[in-house]
Each structure stands twice: as structure tokens, then as C-alpha cells.
């Protein structure tokens, strides 16, 4: 994730890292806990919710892969734009 900050200016780097750390860490943990509690409430225990947990896991993995692919494209576009600016184009 650190490479995504390279083409950004210093202010954007600081703000972006802070936002990701807060949102990714705190909201991710809280959201996971609430989701697990909801599944236990609905299914009675976590073992009965196994298929739902597996479905959610693979949905998150696919979403993460899609986001990583999109970030890769944005990163390459931004670095190419910066290289063009340095060459004076």
C-alpha cells in the first residue's frame, strides 16, 4: 500500500495515510465484529453460519482484488503523467 502514495504530493500523502489507517483499522475491526455478531444472532452460532462466512470472505477477497487492480491502473496513470511533466510535454 505504501507504493500508492509515491506519486502524491506531501500533503496528500499525509492525509491519505491517516485516513486509511483510521478507516481501515478501526472501521474494519468494528465492522467485522458487528457482522460476526449479526451472523451469530441470525444463525444461532458461528458454525451454522459457516456458509455465510465463506460467502462473505470470498466476496471481500474479490472486492479487494478489484480494488487492487483499479489502484494499479490509477498508479500507473499518475506516474506516467508525472514523467510527462518532467520531460516538459
N, C-alpha and C positions, 0 to 999 in steps of 0.2 A: 504493500500500500504506500510505502514511502516514495516510490518512484512517481506516483501520480502527482506529487507536489512539486517535482522538479521544474516543470515549465511555468509555474505560477510565480507571481511577484511575492515579495516577502510578506506583505500584509495578508494576502490571500492564503499563503502557506500557514500562517499562524492561526487565522480564523478557521480555515478548513480543518486543520488538525484538531483544534479544540472542539469543534462541532462534532467531528467524527468520534473523538474519544468519549464525549459526553453521551451522544446519541447511541453509538454502538455498544458502549459498555453498560450504561445504566438502563436505557430503554430495552436493550436486548435481554438483559438478565430479568428485568421486571416482566417483560412481555412473555418470556419463556416460562416464568413461574406462574403467571396468570393462565397461560394456555394449558399448562400441566394441571393446575387446579381445576380448570374447567372440564378437562377430559376426565379427571377422576370423579368430579361431581356428576357428569353425564353417564359414564360407563360403570361407576361403582368402584373400580380400582384400575391401576395403570396397566395391569395385564390384559384386562378386557379391552382396553383402548389401544392395544398394540398395533392393530392395522391402521388406526387413525394416526398414531405417532409415526409409523413408517411412511404413510402418505404425506404427512406434513414435512417430514425430513427430506424426502425426495423432491417435494415442491420447493423447499428452501434451497436445496442444492442446485436445482435447475435455475431458479431465480438468481442465485449467486453467480452461476456460470454465465448467464446472460448479462448480468451487470458487469462482470469482469471483461467480457468481450466488448461491451459498449465502452467501458472505460479505456480499454486498449485502443480502440478507434479514436476516441477523443484525445488521448495522449499523443498518438502519432500525428494527428492533425495539428495539434498545438505546437509540437516540436518542429514540424515542417514549416509552420507559419513563422516561428521564431528564427529558423535557419534562413528563410527567405528575407526576413527583415535585416538580418546581419549581413547578408550578401548585397543588400540595397535594392532588392527587386520590388 
